[in-house]
């Protein structure tokens, strides 16, 4: 069965901790991936939104351009795109569309529609696309999508290790995603 698969970008396709190499020198910190146990970086850094937004405005484009894909993300997404409809849905604001599309292309990811939400509420867009599976890393997004009846494959990170609810399956990497999609599409 051909599925409609929506895929988040940051922390899902990309390395979830890559941005630390920018955060640490900017904020004079020494954070490591194991320190990132919450999604809210402002709370971890003990800064306000305005301070974070200044950082993101200054370095966001470079961070998005330099990031690296998670292991096997490129290979698995290209394989999935041969059999299913893939859509990228990201919380990134539209001002990063050009750099996002450039990064996806330069890293050999499937050329499919990119939805730049500018916020974390992705459920409406996913429902419009008749999403069968949403691949995500943020716990709050995963719960919201699952409660809307969308099957979520949540990529394991240090910041999303909370109890799972119905419709969420924790996956350890892109090879697990490939197996889960195969199981679902064979039903």
C-alpha positions, 0 to 999 in steps of 0.5 A: 500500500502506498503511504503518505509520509510526512517528515520533520527536518530538524533533529529528524533528518538532521543530526539533533545535536549539530547546533551545539557547535554554534551554541557553545561558542556563542553563549560561552557554554560547554553543552554536550548532547547528553546535556540536552534532556529538554527540547526547550533550549532557552531553559537549558541555556537559562536565556529568554526567547529574545536572546535565543532569537538574536542568536538564531537570526544571526546564525540560523542560516549557517546552522541549517546549511552546515548541518549533517544528516542522521545516519542512513536518513538519506538512503532510507528516505530515497528508498521510501520515496520510490514507493511512497509519497514523502512530504517535508514539514518543518517548523522553520520559518519561510525565510529559511526556505532557500537554504533548506531546499539547498541543503536537502538537494546538496545532501541527496535527499528526495526532491519532494514538497517542503512545507515551512510552518514557522511554528510547531503545530504540524497536525493541520498540514499533515491532515490536509496531506492525508498523512499516514505516518509522521516521522518526528523527534519532538515529543510534544509534536508527536503527542499532538499528532498522535492525539489527532489520529496520526501514526508517529514514528518518533526518533529517539533523542535525549530530549524526548524520553517520556512515556509513549501514548497510543499511535507513537512508536519510538525508533532508534534510527532510520533503519528502524523507520524503514522496517516500521514503514514496511510493516505498516504498508504491508497491512 
